[in-house]
């Protein structure tokens, strides 16, 4: 079961008000956990009884990939292959929309054109290959047509239940496909990639939903924004820090995910007042 580390705005405000200008003493704030959903908005009651709402600042393929890794931890290997495949396909979509954005194409037109191939994975793959070739003057890394594609199809379309070892091997291939491409995309198109992230991430849609709710109810809502530190990460990639706990292949990530499922607390730190 994939659980997200969230935060309660009221708990944080209480601690900030309590500490004032003094140095924070490391007093911990309970970290709420919630199961992943599709809209990025999480409503919960924290351990202190506060009614809280948190929005995650992520994009869909990041969460789908992490969902696939969590399925491995839980022993749901067939579901893992399905989630990992979806993460890869949604990354292709993200790549396509980012590269189209580099030509100053409006997102509204991108969306309109995308609808024509939104249900046709082969056409999406073709668009990804051609745009990647145009951007980097080389072919992209893809699933092996002789082994990995038949394996994926056997799992998704024929009901095959893979072993843990088969699933981890497939996960490593998908991670390499996405991450190699994403790092190049970040390097060449840093502005456009974050424009695309902000436009298609959970935050934008959640903001629209919350503003609509506030308008209808007349009640202003207190919202906490949290970036989930996923393995595949657009904004805060693990490539930035050699000591990042998300480093390593899928085998190491599984160990890290198990450790992160243990109860933890958020700690506020502040420099001493000069």
SVG drawing of the C-alpha trace seen along z (x, -y; Angstrom):
<svg xmlns="http://www.w3.org/2000/svg" viewBox="-22 -39 50 55">
<polyline fill="none" stroke="black" stroke-width="0.4" points="0.0,0.0 1.5,-3.3 1.3,-5.9 2.2,-9.6 4.0,-11.8 1.7,-14.8 1.7,-17.8 -0.8,-19.6 -0.7,-23.3 -2.2,-23.9 0.4,-21.8 3.2,-23.8 1.6,-27.1 1.2,-26.1 4.8,-25.2 6.0,-28.4 3.8,-30.6 5.0,-28.7 8.7,-29.0 8.6,-32.7 12.0,-34.1 13.8,-31.3 15.7,-28.5 13.5,-25.5 14.4,-22.8 13.6,-19.9 10.2,-19.2 8.6,-16.9 5.3,-17.3 3.4,-14.0 3.5,-13.3 0.1,-12.2 0.0,-9.3 -2.7,-8.9 -3.3,-6.4 -2.6,-7.8 -5.5,-9.1 -6.0,-10.4 -6.6,-14.1 -3.7,-15.1 -6.0,-16.6 -5.8,-14.9 -8.2,-15.6 -7.5,-14.1 -7.6,-14.5 -4.1,-14.7 -3.0,-13.1 -3.7,-16.3 -7.3,-16.4 -6.9,-19.1 -9.0,-18.9 -6.4,-19.3 -6.1,-19.5 -2.9,-18.9 -2.2,-19.2 0.8,-17.4 3.1,-19.3 3.8,-16.4 3.0,-15.2 1.1,-12.0 3.9,-9.8 6.1,-10.4 3.4,-9.0 2.6,-6.1 6.2,-5.0 6.4,-5.2 3.1,-3.3 4.7,-0.5 7.6,-0.3 5.3,-0.1 3.4,2.7 6.7,4.7 7.2,4.1 3.6,5.4 4.1,8.5 1.6,7.3 3.9,8.0 1.3,8.0 -0.1,4.7 3.4,3.3 4.1,4.0 0.9,2.3 1.7,-0.8 5.2,-1.0 4.0,-0.7 1.5,-3.5 4.2,-5.7 6.4,-5.2 3.6,-6.0 2.6,-9.1 6.2,-10.2 6.2,-9.9 3.1,-12.2 5.0,-14.7 8.0,-14.6 5.9,-15.3 4.1,-18.2 7.3,-19.7 9.1,-19.6 6.0,-21.0 6.1,-23.8 9.7,-24.7 8.1,-25.9 6.0,-28.3 2.8,-26.3 0.0,-27.2 -1.1,-24.5 -4.7,-24.8 -3.6,-23.8 -1.4,-21.1 -4.3,-19.7 -6.6,-19.9 -4.1,-18.0 -3.3,-15.4 -7.0,-14.4 -6.6,-13.0 -4.1,-10.4 -5.0,-10.2 -6.3,-6.6 -3.7,-5.4 -0.5,-4.3 1.3,-3.4 0.9,-6.9 2.0,-8.4 5.1,-6.2 5.8,-7.3 5.5,-10.9 7.9,-10.4 10.5,-8.7 10.4,-11.4 10.4,-14.4 13.3,-12.8 15.2,-12.3 14.7,-15.9 15.7,-17.2 18.8,-15.0 19.8,-13.7 19.7,-10.1 17.1,-7.4 15.6,-7.1 16.1,-4.1 13.0,-1.9 11.8,1.5 13.6,4.4 11.2,5.6 12.4,9.2 12.1,9.6 10.6,6.7 7.7,5.9 6.5,9.5 6.9,9.8 4.8,6.6 2.1,7.8 2.0,11.2 1.4,9.6 -1.1,6.9 -3.0,8.7 -2.7,12.4 -3.0,12.4 0.6,13.7 1.6,13.3 5.3,12.4 7.9,13.3 9.5,10.7 12.8,11.0 11.1,10.5 9.2,7.5 12.3,5.8 14.2,6.4 11.3,4.7 11.2,1.9 14.9,1.2 14.4,1.0 11.5,-1.4 13.4,-3.6 16.4,-3.8 14.2,-4.7 12.5,-7.5 15.4,-8.8 17.9,-9.0 15.4,-10.9 14.2,-13.2 17.8,-14.2 18.4,-15.2 15.1,-17.1 15.9,-19.0 19.3,-19.9 18.2,-21.2 14.8,-22.7 14.8,-23.7 12.2,-26.5 9.8,-24.5 9.9,-21.4 8.8,-23.3 6.1,-25.2 4.8,-21.8 5.1,-20.4 3.1,-23.3 0.5,-23.2 -0.2,-19.4 0.7,-18.7 -1.7,-18.0 -1.3,-21.5 -3.0,-23.4 -6.1,-21.2 -6.3,-21.1 -6.1,-24.9 -9.0,-25.2 -11.1,-22.7 -10.4,-24.4 -11.1,-27.9 -14.4,-26.6 -15.3,-25.1 -14.4,-28.3 -16.5,-30.3 -19.5,-28.0 -19.2,-27.8 -17.9,-31.2 -15.3,-29.7 -11.6,-30.2 -9.6,-26.9 -6.2,-26.4 -4.1,-24.3 -0.7,-22.8 1.4,-22.2 3.8,-19.2 6.2,-17.9 6.5,-14.1 10.1,-13.1 9.6,-10.3 12.2,-8.2 11.6,-9.8 11.4,-13.5 11.1,-16.4 11.6,-19.3 13.9,-17.7 15.7,-14.9 17.9,-12.5 20.7,-13.5 21.2,-16.8 22.6,-15.2 25.2,-12.3 23.9,-11.5 20.2,-11.4 18.4,-8.6 16.6,-7.8 19.8,-6.7 20.4,-3.3 18.5,-0.8 15.1,0.6 16.5,3.1 17.9,0.3 14.7,-1.8 12.6,1.1 14.7,1.1 14.3,-2.7 10.5,-2.5 10.2,0.1 12.2,-2.1 10.0,-5.1 6.9,-3.3 8.0,-3.4 6.3,-6.1 8.2,-9.4 7.8,-13.0 8.5,-16.4 11.1,-18.5 11.3,-22.3 14.8,-23.8 15.7,-27.4 19.0,-29.3 19.7,-31.1 18.7,-34.7 21.7,-37.0"/>
</svg>
